[in-house]
């Protein structure tokens, strides 16, 4: 027979849920901060003539911020799925459905590809010199 400390497991689950809630509460501020940084860099580009090495550093920073922003947005999506489906945690038979919904959302994120709104693929290739 497997022995577990029920009290400790309940405390552990409670702490994990608290951690998720705190992270969820922080996501909009994190997103706003990243968006403000991106805006600052866009204004830097707009208001200054930058040398090649400066452009490279700005683009590298924009790239880092966009990846950070994507992670925040993906986490927001996953937490929304969790919130919608969390009642399934209560029944052991339904937990697999919650995990499946989280897995589907995560897979959607992994397979997502941005589609240009205005620029054609040819225009992008010409812009970057490919």
Secondary structure in CASP SS format (residue, H / E / C, confidence):
PFRMAT SS
TARGET T0000
AUTHOR 0000-0000-0000
METHOD secondary structure of the structure
MODEL  1
X C 1.00
X C 1.00
X C 1.00
X C 1.00
X C 1.00
X H 1.00
X H 1.00
X H 1.00
X H 1.00
X H 1.00
X H 1.00
X H 1.00
X H 1.00
X H 1.00
X H 1.00
X H 1.00
X H 1.00
X H 1.00
X H 1.00
X H 1.00
X H 1.00
X H 1.00
X H 1.00
X H 1.00
X H 1.00
X H 1.00
X H 1.00
X H 1.00
X H 1.00
X H 1.00
X H 1.00
X H 1.00
X H 1.00
X H 1.00
X H 1.00
X H 1.00
X H 1.00
X H 1.00
X H 1.00
X H 1.00
X H 1.00
X H 1.00
X H 1.00
X H 1.00
X H 1.00
X H 1.00
X H 1.00
X C 1.00
X C 1.00
X C 1.00
X C 1.00
X H 1.00
X H 1.00
X H 1.00
X H 1.00
X H 1.00
X H 1.00
X H 1.00
X H 1.00
X H 1.00
X H 1.00
X H 1.00
X H 1.00
X H 1.00
X H 1.00
X H 1.00
X H 1.00
X H 1.00
X H 1.00
X H 1.00
X H 1.00
X H 1.00
X H 1.00
X H 1.00
X H 1.00
X H 1.00
X H 1.00
X H 1.00
X H 1.00
X H 1.00
X H 1.00
X H 1.00
X H 1.00
X H 1.00
X H 1.00
X H 1.00
X H 1.00
X H 1.00
X H 1.00
X H 1.00
X C 1.00
X C 1.00
X C 1.00
X C 1.00
X H 1.00
X H 1.00
X H 1.00
X H 1.00
X H 1.00
X H 1.00
X H 1.00
X H 1.00
X H 1.00
X H 1.00
X H 1.00
X H 1.00
X H 1.00
X H 1.00
X H 1.00
X H 1.00
X H 1.00
X C 1.00
X C 1.00
X C 1.00
X C 1.00
X C 1.00
X C 1.00
X C 1.00
X C 1.00
X C 1.00
X H 1.00
X H 1.00
X H 1.00
X H 1.00
X H 1.00
X H 1.00
X H 1.00
X H 1.00
X C 1.00
X C 1.00
END
